[in-house]
């Protein structure tokens, strides 16, 4: 009887030790000379981060329109989900960085007028800040990006613009920017001082088909080397753009996983997908 009690105690203790918890710092700040402001971000540090000197891969996780850097923390339950996935061995430990793209102006791209260049901030200031401040592996093979809705669009275009920087990309319920040039002109002409030339340049930079058609052979090869995971709910109002992305990638022979599942444009869907995203990008960080 005593042996049984001792054994049970040991099993419980081992389970407790193995199920370690990471931590979330909900609001950290980086000074941006490009945006002329302090920018916020949340960050998830995996279990064991404070106990070792190990360096980790990093997943940049982008929020949707109307949220900020705390969206994935508060509604996405990122700490609970990441702890569970890592402790179960479904993904390796990683840092998850959640930047704010809803302060000052909303969105992940450079403004059409060039006076609020968020994308430049992301690549020239945020990534270097993360790699200087935290123990992050800086090689391309240890960096991935994902996001929902507006952040899904950011995921797509960040990766198409800089495929040399990401091992994996996982847009969820993505806003794919599927407007025509005339639609862009109709929407953007309402703003003062914007020329047709600026609109046409912006359109070229934010058109999936346009980017792929203009890509050189080497650029297309780089895009194909990214591991892509595309997911959208069957009741999501953005289903058409995501389906078109799948068709375009198929025509261009860009390898990708495309998933349509039961669900809508909801946190229920994105919480269901986050473990799969972590598992997917984690495979990009490993050698086989």
N, C-alpha and C positions, 0 to 999 in steps of 0.2 A: 504493500500500500504506500509506504514511504517512498519507494523508488518511483512509483507512478506519479506521486505529487511532485517530486523533484524534476522528473522528466517533463511533466506538463509545464512547470515553472520555467524550465530552460527553453522550451519551445515558445512559450509566450514572450520571454525576454528576447529571444532571437528575432521573433516576428516584429517586436517593438523596435529593435535596433535597425532592422532592415527597412522598415517603413519610415524612413527619415523624411523630414519636411524641408522644402526649400523656403524661400521667403520672397516677398514682393516689396520693393520700395516704390510706393505709389506715385510719388512726385519727386523727380530729380530735375536738375536744370543745367542747360548748356547755353553759354553766351553765343549769340550768332551775330557776327559782323555783317553777314550777307542780308539777314532780315532786320538787322538793327534792333534786336530785342532778345530777351531771355526766352528760351524755348523749353517746355516741359517734356518729360517722358517718364513712363513707368518702366520698371525692369524686374524681371523674375530671375533670381539667382538659385541654381539647382541645389538639391541636398548635398551637403559636404563642401560647398563653396568656401565657407569660412574656415574649414578645418584643414585645407590642403593648399598647395601652391600650384595646383593643376590649372592649365588653360583649357578653355571650352569652346565648342562651336557656338554660333549665335544665329537665332532666328529673329528677323525683324517682322513684327506682327502689327499690321496697319488696321486702324479702326475705320468705321464707316461714317457717312455724312450725318451730322447732328451729334456725334459722340466726340470724345477727346481721348487723351492718352489713358484715361481711367476706364474706358468702355470695356476693354477685354478683362480688366481686373474686376470691375463691379458686376457686369452682366455676363461676361464670358467665363467667369470663375477660373481664370487662368492658373492660379496657384494650386487649387484643388485638382484640376485636371492634369496639369503638368506633373505634380507629385505622384499622382496615381499612375500615369503612363510610365514615368521613369522608374518608380519603385517596382512596377510589374515587369520591367525589362523590355518593354515594347519600344522604347526609344532610349538613346543614351542621354546622359545629362547635357543640358545646353542652357545658355542664357537666352532669354526672350525679351527683346526690346520693343516697347510700344510707344512710339512718338506721338506728339500732339500735332495734328494738322487742322485744328479748328480754332486757332487763336489769331486775331488780326484779320486773316482771311481764311476761307475754308478751301482745302484741297492740297494735293501732293505735287502739283506741277508748277513750273515757272509760269508766272502770269503772262498773258499775251502781250502786255505792254512792257514787260521786262522790269517792273518795279517791285515785284515781290516774288523772288525766285526760290520757292520752297525746295524744288528738286535739287538745285545747286546746294542749298543748305544741307540736305540729306546726305549727299555724297561727299561734299567737301568739308563739312563741319561735324555732322552728327556721327557718321561712321568713324572718322578719326578720333572723335571724343570718346566713343565707346571703347575703341581699341586701346586708347591711352589710359582710360580710367579703370577698366576691368580686365580680368585675365581672359582675353578672347584671342582665339587663333585667327590671324589676319589673312590666311590664304583663302583663295576663292572657294576651295573645296569644303571649307568649314563655315560658309555663309549662305543663308537662305532667306527668302522673303515670302510672306503670306499676308492675306488681309481679306476683309469682307466688304462687299458692295463698293463704295468709293475706294476703300483700301484694296479691294480686289483689282480695280482699275489701276491703282498705283502699283500693285504687284506686277501686273502685265507689262505696263509701259516702263517701269524701272528696269525690268529684266530685258525687255526688247532694246532699251537704250544702252544698257550696260550688261550684256550677257557674260562678259568676261569677269564680272564680280560675283556672280551667284552660281552655286552648285544646283540649287533647286528653287522652284517657284510654285506656289500653291494658291491661286486666286479662288476665292469662294464667293458665289453669287455676285460675280464681278459686274461693275458698271464698265462696259467695254468701249464707250465713246463711239458709238456707231452712227453718229450724225453725219450727214453729207456736208460738203463744203458750203453749199447754199444755206443749210440749216445753221452752220457755224456763223456765217455772215449775218443771217437774220437775228441771231441771238446776241452777237458781240458788237454789232453796229450801234446798238443802243448805248454803248459806253463811249464817252467822249475821247477823241483823239486816236482812235484805233483805225489803222489803214487796212485796205484789202491785202496788201503785201504781208502785214503782220498776221492777219487771220489765215492766209494761205500757208505761211510758215508754221503757225501753230497747228493747223490741220494736218500737215504732213508729219509732224512730230507725234500726233496723237491719233493716227489712223493705223490700225493693225495691218490692213492690206497695204497701205502706202509704205509703211516701214519695211514690210517683207518684200514688196516689189522693188524697192530701192536698194535693198541689202546686196552687198557684194557676196561673192561665193564664200569668202572667208568669214564674213559677218553672219551669213546664214548657217555656216558650219558651227559657229560659236553658239548661236541660238539653239541649234539642234542638240548641242552638248549639255544644255540645261535639262534637268529632270523636271518635267511639268506635271502638275496635278490640278485638274480643273473640275470643280464641283458646283452644282446648282440644283436647287429643289425643283420638282416638277410643277409646283404651284407658284414659283417665284416670278414676279413680273419682269425680271431681267433674263428670262429663259432664252429669248431669241438671240440676244447678243452672245450669250455663252454657247449656244448651239452653233452660231455662225463662226465663233472662234474655233470650235472643234472642227468644223468643215474646212476652214481656212488652213488650220494646222495639218489636216489630213492631205489637202491638195499640195501643200508645200513639203510634205513628208517630214514634218516635225514630230518626233516621238512625244507622246503625252498620254496620260491617263485621264479619261473623261468620264465623269460620274454624274448621273441624274438620279436623284433619290426622292423619296416621299418627303415633302416639306415645302415651306415657303420662305419668305425673306424675313427670317426670325432668328432670335438668339437660340431658340431650341435647336434649329438646324446647325448653327455655327458651333454650338457647344458639342454637338454630336460629331462634327467634322474635325475639331481641334485635335483629338487624340490621333486621328488618322493622318492629319497633316504632320504632326510631330513624328509619327512612325515613318512617314514617307521621307521627310527631309533628313531624318536620322540615318537612313540608309545611304544618303548621299555623303554623309560625313565619315562613313566606314570604308575600310578596304576589304575586298573579298578575294 
